[in-house]
Amino acid sequence: MLGRVSGIAGDRHVDHFVSRQGEGWTLNGEKVPGLEHLIDLDLSFTPATNLVQLRRVSISKNEPVQLPVAWLDFDTGKLTELKQTYQLRADMEVWYEAPSVGYKGLFALESNGFIRRYPDLWEAEQAL
């Protein structure tokens, strides 16, 4: 698993490289201890990375599934564990919670599993 975030946000330059090699995770070439048990990478600024978990794991209706991730916090530039819970509520609707960041909401999904609506944070535009 590899991830790179590079660009300009406001007045600061951002450049992070995240890698999972063997049993561990690195951030900008430095090993980050304590994340060895995590499989997926989540970039804090996009719902696109939730798609990885939603496609990798089968989620049964009304059965919560714990899917912690290695989470690149865009604001701090740190890689930490983010505990997440997903629960299928209806076709194309998944309840999501990430308690450590104080977020919960009902995701609306596209047929391919991509999040169409991430309440209070993101919503896909309708195709013309």
KOLPA-971928 format. One record per residue: residue number from 1; residue in three letters; z, x, y of N, C-alpha, C in turn. Coordinates in nm, 3 decimals. Atoms other than C-alpha are relative to their C-alpha. Example, Ala and Ser with C-alpha at 12.3 -4.5 7.8 and 13.67 -1.06 7.14 Angstrom:
% KOLPA-971928
+-----+--------+---------+---------+---------+---------+---------+---------+---------+---------+---------+
: num : residu :     nup :   neast :  nnorth :    caup :  caeast : canorth :     cup :   ceast :  cnorth :
+-----+--------+---------+---------+---------+---------+---------+---------+---------+---------+---------+
:   1 :    ALA :   0.000 :   0.089 :  -0.119 :   0.780 :   1.230 :  -0.450 :   0.000 :   0.090 :   0.120 :
:   2 :    SER :  -0.006 :  -0.082 :  -0.119 :   0.714 :   1.367 :  -0.106 :   0.073 :  -0.077 :   0.109 :
+-----+--------+---------+---------+---------+---------+---------+---------+---------+---------+---------+
***
This chain:
% KOLPA-971928
+-----+--------+---------+---------+---------+---------+---------+---------+---------+---------+---------+
: num : residu :     nup :   neast :  nnorth :    caup :  caeast : canorth :     cup :   ceast :  cnorth :
+-----+--------+---------+---------+---------+---------+---------+---------+---------+---------+---------+
:   1 :    MET :   0.000 :   0.086 :  -0.116 :   0.000 :   0.000 :   0.000 :   0.000 :   0.090 :   0.122 :
:   2 :    LEU :   0.011 :  -0.076 :  -0.124 :  -0.103 :   0.140 :   0.337 :  -0.013 :  -0.097 :   0.116 :
:   3 :    GLY :   0.016 :   0.079 :  -0.121 :  -0.079 :   0.003 :   0.688 :  -0.001 :   0.091 :   0.120 :
:   4 :    ARG :   0.004 :  -0.077 :  -0.123 :  -0.170 :   0.141 :   1.026 :  -0.009 :  -0.096 :   0.118 :
:   5 :    VAL :   0.000 :   0.077 :  -0.123 :  -0.094 :  -0.009 :   1.365 :  -0.021 :   0.099 :   0.112 :
:   6 :    SER :   0.033 :  -0.093 :  -0.108 :  -0.255 :   0.164 :   1.659 :  -0.060 :  -0.077 :   0.116 :
:   7 :    GLY :   0.056 :   0.066 :  -0.117 :  -0.327 :   0.053 :   2.012 :   0.093 :   0.011 :   0.118 :
:   8 :    ILE :  -0.081 :   0.003 :  -0.122 :  -0.172 :  -0.028 :   2.348 :   0.061 :  -0.138 :   0.012 :
:   9 :    ALA :  -0.073 :   0.125 :  -0.020 :   0.093 :  -0.295 :   2.404 :   0.070 :   0.011 :   0.135 :
:  10 :    GLY :  -0.056 :  -0.013 :  -0.134 :   0.168 :  -0.344 :   2.770 :  -0.029 :   0.139 :   0.054 :
:  11 :    ASP :   0.018 :  -0.135 :  -0.053 :   0.228 :   0.003 :   2.908 :   0.034 :   0.108 :  -0.102 :
:  12 :    ARG :  -0.033 :  -0.102 :   0.101 :   0.309 :   0.177 :   2.579 :  -0.107 :   0.012 :  -0.106 :
:  13 :    HIS :   0.094 :  -0.029 :   0.108 :   0.090 :   0.341 :   2.320 :   0.075 :  -0.017 :  -0.132 :
:  14 :    VAL :  -0.061 :   0.025 :   0.131 :   0.163 :   0.231 :   1.962 :  -0.086 :   0.066 :  -0.106 :
:  15 :    ASP :   0.072 :  -0.062 :   0.111 :   0.069 :   0.433 :   1.655 :   0.097 :   0.023 :  -0.114 :
:  16 :    HIS :  -0.087 :  -0.009 :   0.117 :   0.245 :   0.379 :   1.323 :  -0.084 :   0.000 :  -0.127 :
:  17 :    PHE :   0.066 :  -0.005 :   0.130 :   0.134 :   0.467 :   0.972 :   0.107 :  -0.024 :  -0.106 :
:  18 :    VAL :  -0.096 :   0.037 :   0.105 :   0.318 :   0.301 :   0.680 :  -0.068 :   0.017 :  -0.135 :
:  19 :    SER :   0.057 :  -0.024 :   0.133 :   0.268 :   0.398 :   0.318 :   0.106 :  -0.023 :  -0.107 :
:  20 :    ARG :  -0.086 :   0.011 :   0.119 :   0.416 :   0.306 :  -0.019 :  -0.065 :   0.087 :  -0.105 :
:  21 :    GLN :   0.052 :  -0.093 :   0.099 :   0.369 :   0.593 :  -0.259 :   0.105 :   0.017 :  -0.108 :
:  22 :    GLY :  -0.095 :  -0.010 :   0.110 :   0.526 :   0.596 :  -0.601 :   0.111 :  -0.102 :   0.016 :
:  23 :    GLU :  -0.116 :   0.089 :  -0.009 :   0.874 :   0.453 :  -0.565 :   0.053 :  -0.020 :   0.141 :
:  24 :    GLY :  -0.060 :   0.011 :  -0.132 :   0.923 :   0.480 :  -0.190 :  -0.098 :  -0.030 :   0.111 :
:  25 :    TRP :   0.076 :   0.031 :  -0.120 :   0.804 :   0.392 :   0.157 :   0.017 :   0.113 :   0.101 :
:  26 :    THR :  -0.008 :  -0.095 :  -0.110 :   0.723 :   0.626 :   0.444 :  -0.048 :  -0.067 :   0.128 :
:  27 :    LEU :   0.044 :   0.043 :  -0.132 :   0.684 :   0.562 :   0.815 :  -0.034 :   0.126 :   0.078 :
:  28 :    ASN :   0.049 :  -0.117 :  -0.074 :   0.476 :   0.815 :   1.004 :   0.032 :   0.130 :  -0.073 :
:  29 :    GLY :  -0.019 :  -0.118 :   0.082 :   0.513 :   1.058 :   0.714 :   0.144 :   0.028 :  -0.041 :
:  30 :    GLU :  -0.142 :  -0.019 :   0.032 :   0.895 :   1.029 :   0.692 :   0.046 :  -0.105 :  -0.100 :
:  31 :    LYS :  -0.051 :   0.093 :   0.101 :   1.057 :   0.875 :   0.383 :   0.107 :  -0.089 :   0.062 :
:  32 :    VAL :  -0.099 :   0.097 :  -0.045 :   1.257 :   0.560 :   0.457 :   0.082 :  -0.041 :  -0.121 :
:  33 :    PRO :  -0.082 :   0.030 :   0.117 :   1.545 :   0.536 :   0.208 :   0.044 :  -0.146 :  -0.005 :
:  34 :    GLY :  -0.052 :   0.134 :   0.020 :   1.667 :   0.208 :   0.062 :  -0.104 :  -0.109 :  -0.013 :
:  35 :    LEU :   0.105 :   0.101 :   0.009 :   1.330 :   0.033 :   0.045 :  -0.079 :   0.008 :  -0.130 :
:  36 :    GLU :   0.075 :  -0.028 :   0.123 :   1.222 :   0.151 :  -0.300 :  -0.030 :  -0.126 :  -0.082 :
:  37 :    HIS :   0.017 :   0.123 :   0.079 :   1.259 :  -0.198 :  -0.455 :  -0.102 :  -0.097 :   0.061 :
:  38 :    LEU :   0.090 :   0.092 :  -0.069 :   1.018 :  -0.358 :  -0.206 :  -0.146 :   0.028 :  -0.034 :
:  39 :    ILE :   0.140 :  -0.011 :   0.041 :   0.655 :  -0.425 :  -0.297 :  -0.096 :  -0.015 :   0.117 :
:  40 :    ASP :   0.095 :   0.037 :  -0.104 :   0.489 :  -0.575 :   0.010 :   0.040 :   0.051 :   0.138 :
:  41 :    LEU :  -0.018 :  -0.038 :  -0.139 :   0.446 :  -0.470 :   0.372 :  -0.024 :  -0.121 :   0.088 :
:  42 :    ASP :   0.015 :   0.107 :  -0.098 :   0.493 :  -0.718 :   0.655 :  -0.003 :   0.061 :   0.139 :
:  43 :    LEU :   0.010 :  -0.044 :  -0.139 :   0.377 :  -0.644 :   1.008 :   0.053 :  -0.114 :   0.086 :
:  44 :    SER :  -0.075 :   0.105 :  -0.070 :   0.605 :  -0.835 :   1.243 :  -0.080 :  -0.081 :   0.100 :
:  45 :    PHE :   0.075 :   0.066 :  -0.107 :   0.333 :  -0.938 :   1.486 :  -0.117 :  -0.086 :  -0.050 :
:  46 :    THR :   0.112 :   0.078 :   0.051 :   0.087 :  -1.117 :   1.254 :   0.037 :  -0.081 :  -0.124 :
:  47 :    PRO :  -0.022 :   0.077 :   0.122 :   0.099 :  -1.399 :   0.999 :  -0.091 :   0.043 :  -0.115 :
:  48 :    ALA :   0.094 :  -0.044 :   0.103 :  -0.180 :  -1.224 :   0.808 :   0.072 :   0.067 :  -0.117 :
:  49 :    THR :  -0.067 :  -0.072 :   0.108 :   0.069 :  -1.015 :   0.611 :   0.081 :  -0.092 :  -0.090 :
:  50 :    ASN :  -0.065 :   0.096 :   0.090 :   0.245 :  -1.326 :   0.473 :  -0.094 :  -0.042 :  -0.112 :
:  51 :    LEU :   0.100 :   0.035 :   0.100 :  -0.078 :  -1.395 :   0.286 :   0.016 :   0.082 :  -0.127 :
:  52 :    VAL :  -0.018 :  -0.088 :   0.117 :  -0.004 :  -1.100 :   0.056 :   0.102 :  -0.060 :  -0.096 :
:  53 :    GLN :  -0.102 :   0.059 :   0.086 :   0.315 :  -1.259 :  -0.075 :  -0.044 :  -0.135 :  -0.055 :
:  54 :    LEU :   0.042 :   0.133 :   0.044 :   0.167 :  -1.608 :  -0.090 :  -0.105 :   0.006 :  -0.111 :
:  55 :    ARG :   0.101 :  -0.013 :   0.106 :  -0.121 :  -1.485 :  -0.307 :   0.055 :   0.071 :  -0.124 :
:  56 :    ARG :  -0.051 :  -0.079 :   0.112 :   0.082 :  -1.247 :  -0.526 :   0.093 :  -0.078 :  -0.091 :
:  57 :    VAL :  -0.104 :   0.070 :   0.076 :   0.353 :  -1.489 :  -0.636 :  -0.029 :  -0.149 :  -0.006 :
:  58 :    SER :   0.015 :   0.145 :   0.017 :   0.324 :  -1.838 :  -0.778 :   0.128 :  -0.068 :   0.050 :
:  59 :    ILE :  -0.114 :   0.071 :  -0.057 :   0.550 :  -2.072 :  -0.581 :  -0.006 :  -0.144 :  -0.045 :
:  60 :    SER :  -0.007 :   0.137 :   0.049 :   0.654 :  -2.396 :  -0.748 :   0.057 :  -0.092 :   0.107 :
:  61 :    LYS :  -0.045 :   0.097 :  -0.099 :   0.715 :  -2.710 :  -0.547 :   0.153 :  -0.013 :  -0.003 :
:  62 :    ASN :  -0.143 :   0.016 :  -0.022 :   1.070 :  -2.733 :  -0.409 :   0.088 :   0.104 :  -0.070 :
:  63 :    GLU :  -0.076 :  -0.110 :   0.061 :   1.177 :  -2.408 :  -0.580 :  -0.006 :   0.121 :   0.093 :
:  64 :    PRO :   0.004 :  -0.114 :  -0.092 :   1.276 :  -2.140 :  -0.325 :  -0.022 :   0.131 :  -0.074 :
:  65 :    VAL :   0.029 :  -0.131 :   0.058 :   1.143 :  -1.792 :  -0.397 :   0.037 :   0.106 :   0.104 :
:  66 :    GLN :  -0.038 :  -0.112 :  -0.086 :   1.302 :  -1.478 :  -0.249 :  -0.106 :   0.108 :  -0.011 :
:  67 :    LEU :   0.103 :  -0.104 :  -0.002 :   1.033 :  -1.228 :  -0.145 :   0.027 :   0.098 :   0.114 :
:  68 :    PRO :  -0.027 :  -0.098 :  -0.106 :   1.185 :  -0.943 :   0.056 :  -0.117 :   0.097 :   0.015 :
:  69 :    VAL :   0.112 :  -0.089 :  -0.030 :   0.939 :  -0.705 :   0.223 :   0.048 :   0.120 :   0.082 :
:  70 :    ALA :  -0.016 :  -0.109 :  -0.095 :   0.920 :  -0.371 :   0.398 :  -0.060 :  -0.050 :   0.130 :
:  71 :    TRP :   0.039 :   0.067 :  -0.125 :   0.901 :  -0.496 :   0.757 :  -0.010 :   0.100 :   0.113 :
:  72 :    LEU :   0.019 :  -0.085 :  -0.117 :   0.752 :  -0.296 :   1.042 :   0.027 :  -0.083 :   0.124 :
:  73 :    ASP :  -0.039 :   0.071 :  -0.121 :   0.931 :  -0.424 :   1.350 :  -0.077 :   0.061 :   0.117 :
:  74 :    PHE :   0.087 :  -0.047 :  -0.108 :   0.676 :  -0.392 :   1.628 :   0.081 :   0.042 :   0.123 :
:  75 :    ASP :  -0.079 :  -0.029 :  -0.120 :   0.942 :  -0.395 :   1.902 :   0.078 :   0.130 :  -0.010 :
:  76 :    THR :  -0.083 :  -0.120 :   0.015 :   1.159 :  -0.115 :   1.759 :  -0.074 :   0.117 :  -0.063 :
:  77 :    GLY :   0.073 :  -0.105 :   0.070 :   0.901 :   0.079 :   1.558 :   0.071 :   0.047 :  -0.126 :
:  78 :    LYS :  -0.074 :  -0.036 :   0.121 :   1.138 :   0.081 :   1.258 :  -0.051 :  -0.078 :  -0.121 :
:  79 :    LEU :   0.035 :   0.064 :   0.127 :   1.067 :   0.001 :   0.894 :   0.130 :  -0.033 :  -0.071 :
:  80 :    THR :  -0.124 :   0.046 :   0.063 :   1.346 :  -0.207 :   0.737 :  -0.033 :  -0.108 :  -0.104 :
:  81 :    GLU :   0.018 :   0.112 :   0.093 :   1.396 :  -0.469 :   0.469 :   0.015 :  -0.131 :   0.075 :
:  82 :    LEU :  -0.008 :   0.135 :  -0.054 :   1.327 :  -0.826 :   0.572 :   0.011 :  -0.095 :  -0.119 :
:  83 :    LYS :  -0.018 :   0.101 :   0.106 :   1.468 :  -1.090 :   0.339 :  -0.072 :  -0.126 :   0.044 :
:  84 :    GLN :   0.079 :   0.119 :  -0.028 :   1.237 :  -1.389 :   0.320 :   0.012 :  -0.098 :  -0.115 :
:  85 :    THR :   0.003 :   0.105 :   0.101 :   1.239 :  -1.719 :   0.136 :  -0.120 :  -0.090 :   0.029 :
:  86 :    TYR :   0.113 :   0.093 :  -0.008 :   0.930 :  -1.930 :   0.067 :   0.029 :  -0.116 :  -0.095 :
:  87 :    GLN :  -0.016 :   0.117 :   0.085 :   0.940 :  -2.284 :  -0.069 :  -0.116 :  -0.096 :   0.026 :
:  88 :    LEU :   0.110 :   0.095 :  -0.010 :   0.636 :  -2.503 :  -0.138 :   0.058 :  -0.139 :   0.019 :
:  89 :    ARG :  -0.051 :   0.135 :  -0.027 :   0.708 :  -2.844 :   0.017 :  -0.103 :  -0.107 :  -0.034 :
:  90 :    ALA :   0.110 :   0.092 :   0.027 :   0.368 :  -3.012 :  -0.020 :  -0.125 :   0.085 :  -0.012 :
:  91 :    ASP :   0.125 :  -0.075 :   0.003 :   0.009 :  -2.914 :  -0.079 :  -0.026 :   0.056 :   0.139 :
:  92 :    MET :   0.035 :  -0.069 :  -0.124 :  -0.072 :  -2.660 :   0.192 :   0.114 :   0.007 :   0.102 :
:  93 :    GLU :  -0.116 :  -0.014 :  -0.088 :   0.282 :  -2.660 :   0.338 :   0.109 :   0.080 :  -0.071 :
:  94 :    VAL :  -0.103 :  -0.088 :   0.057 :   0.539 :  -2.387 :   0.278 :   0.112 :   0.017 :   0.102 :
:  95 :    TRP :  -0.116 :  -0.024 :  -0.084 :   0.890 :  -2.374 :   0.421 :   0.033 :   0.149 :  -0.011 :
:  96 :    TYR :  -0.024 :  -0.145 :  -0.006 :   0.973 :  -2.018 :   0.531 :   0.127 :   0.027 :   0.078 :
:  97 :    GLU :  -0.120 :  -0.043 :  -0.071 :   1.300 :  -1.853 :   0.629 :   0.012 :   0.151 :  -0.005 :
:  98 :    ALA :  -0.033 :  -0.142 :  -0.012 :   1.381 :  -1.501 :   0.750 :   0.130 :   0.005 :   0.082 :
:  99 :    PRO :  -0.127 :   0.016 :  -0.070 :   1.753 :  -1.528 :   0.836 :   0.039 :   0.116 :   0.093 :
: 100 :    SER :  -0.044 :  -0.114 :  -0.081 :   1.803 :  -1.175 :   0.973 :  -0.068 :   0.005 :   0.137 :
: 101 :    VAL :   0.066 :   0.007 :  -0.131 :   1.555 :  -1.245 :   1.254 :   0.010 :  -0.140 :   0.061 :
: 102 :    GLY :  -0.025 :   0.133 :  -0.053 :   1.668 :  -1.606 :   1.302 :  -0.120 :  -0.091 :   0.001 :
: 103 :    TYR :   0.119 :   0.084 :   0.001 :   1.340 :  -1.766 :   1.203 :  -0.006 :  -0.088 :  -0.124 :
: 104 :    LYS :   0.035 :   0.090 :   0.110 :   1.259 :  -2.069 :   0.991 :  -0.100 :  -0.101 :   0.053 :
: 105 :    GLY :   0.101 :   0.095 :  -0.042 :   0.968 :  -2.306 :   0.997 :  -0.090 :  -0.040 :  -0.116 :
: 106 :    LEU :   0.091 :   0.053 :   0.101 :   0.712 :  -2.506 :   0.802 :  -0.140 :   0.051 :   0.029 :
: 107 :    PHE :   0.134 :  -0.054 :  -0.014 :   0.387 :  -2.314 :   0.757 :  -0.102 :  -0.103 :  -0.048 :
: 108 :    ALA :   0.117 :   0.077 :   0.046 :   0.061 :  -2.507 :   0.736 :  -0.103 :   0.103 :  -0.044 :
: 109 :    LEU :   0.092 :  -0.098 :   0.057 :  -0.188 :  -2.322 :   0.514 :  -0.143 :  -0.050 :  -0.003 :
: 110 :    GLU :   0.141 :   0.028 :   0.028 :  -0.563 :  -2.305 :   0.488 :  -0.017 :   0.000 :  -0.152 :
: 111 :    SER :   0.024 :   0.005 :   0.145 :  -0.719 :  -2.355 :   0.142 :   0.002 :   0.139 :  -0.064 :
: 112 :    ASN :  -0.002 :  -0.137 :   0.054 :  -0.744 :  -1.974 :   0.102 :   0.139 :   0.063 :   0.003 :
: 113 :    GLY :  -0.137 :  -0.049 :  -0.006 :  -0.368 :  -1.936 :   0.161 :   0.039 :   0.060 :   0.133 :
: 114 :    PHE :  -0.032 :  -0.056 :  -0.132 :  -0.393 :  -1.800 :   0.516 :   0.079 :  -0.104 :   0.080 :
: 115 :    ILE :  -0.082 :   0.091 :  -0.080 :  -0.137 :  -1.948 :   0.755 :  -0.080 :  -0.051 :   0.119 :
: 116 :    ARG :   0.070 :   0.066 :  -0.112 :  -0.299 :  -2.196 :   0.993 :   0.095 :  -0.024 :   0.116 :
: 117 :    ARG :  -0.101 :   0.024 :  -0.104 :   0.023 :  -2.281 :   1.180 :   0.131 :   0.067 :  -0.041 :
: 118 :    TYR :  -0.127 :  -0.071 :   0.015 :   0.329 :  -2.056 :   1.212 :   0.082 :  -0.048 :   0.119 :
: 119 :    PRO :  -0.063 :   0.069 :  -0.113 :   0.555 :  -2.280 :   1.425 :   0.067 :   0.092 :   0.102 :
: 120 :    ASP :  -0.056 :  -0.070 :  -0.116 :   0.652 :  -2.147 :   1.768 :  -0.048 :   0.143 :   0.016 :
: 121 :    LEU :   0.047 :  -0.137 :  -0.010 :   0.468 :  -1.819 :   1.705 :  -0.151 :   0.015 :  -0.001 :
: 122 :    TRP :   0.144 :  -0.023 :   0.018 :   0.104 :  -1.866 :   1.610 :  -0.065 :  -0.125 :  -0.054 :
: 123 :    GLU :   0.079 :   0.110 :   0.057 :  -0.163 :  -2.128 :   1.545 :  -0.147 :   0.037 :   0.007 :
: 124 :    ALA :   0.143 :  -0.029 :   0.006 :  -0.524 :  -2.082 :   1.437 :  -0.075 :  -0.100 :   0.086 :
: 125 :    GLU :   0.087 :   0.089 :  -0.075 :  -0.792 :  -2.224 :   1.661 :  -0.095 :  -0.069 :  -0.095 :
: 126 :    GLN :   0.097 :   0.074 :   0.079 :  -1.024 :  -2.485 :   1.521 :  -0.137 :   0.063 :   0.015 :
: 127 :    ALA :   0.137 :  -0.053 :  -0.006 :  -1.372 :  -2.360 :   1.434 :  -0.088 :  -0.097 :   0.077 :
: 128 :    LEU :   0.091 :   0.086 :  -0.078 :  -1.645 :  -2.488 :   1.663 :  -0.109 :  -0.057 :  -0.087 :
+-----+--------+---------+---------+---------+---------+---------+---------+---------+---------+---------+
***
